[in-house]
Amino acid sequence: MKLTTILCCAWLIFFGISAAVWALTGFDLLALLTFGSAVAYRALLTLAGVGALWLLFWLIAFRPTHELR
């Protein structure tokens, strides 16, 4: 479970960096990685959504910030 959480965090960080590069420069890093394939591009976006849902579940179920109160 810890490995899954680390992988989801890493993927979302990469997705955020590539989105920032696209927003600032107009260069689409994900399109470069998928060689322009719309199916592969959407698959990567879907993985980002699944990673975000996993982290939302992890934050609700395990409450890692509960001790910060």
LINPE-V989504 format. One record per backbone hydrogen bond with DSSP energy under -1.0 kcal/mol. CO is the residue of the C=O (numbers start at 1). NH is the residue of the N-H. E is the energy in kcal/mol with one decimal. If there is no record, write none. Layout:
co->(CO:CO)
nh->(NH:NH)
e->(E:E)
This chain:
co->(1:2:3:4:5:6:7:8:9:10:11:12:13:14:15:16:17:18:19:20:21:22:27:28:29:30:31:34:37:38:39:40:41:42:43:44:45:46:47:48:49:50:51:52:53:54:55:56:57:58:63:65)
nh->(5:6:7:8:9:10:11:12:13:14:15:16:17:18:19:20:21:22:23:24:25:26:29:32:33:34:36:37:41:42:43:44:45:46:47:48:49:50:51:52:53:54:55:56:57:58:59:60:61:62:66:68)
e->(-2.0:-2.3:-2.6:-2.4:-2.3:-2.5:-2.5:-2.3:-2.3:-2.4:-2.7:-2.4:-2.3:-2.6:-2.2:-2.1:-2.4:-2.2:-2.4:-2.3:-2.5:-1.5:-1.0:-1.5:-2.2:-1.8:-2.0:-1.7:-2.2:-2.3:-1.9:-2.2:-2.0:-2.3:-2.1:-1.7:-1.8:-2.5:-2.4:-2.1:-2.3:-2.5:-2.2:-2.1:-2.4:-2.7:-2.4:-2.0:-3.2:-2.2:-1.6:-1.4)
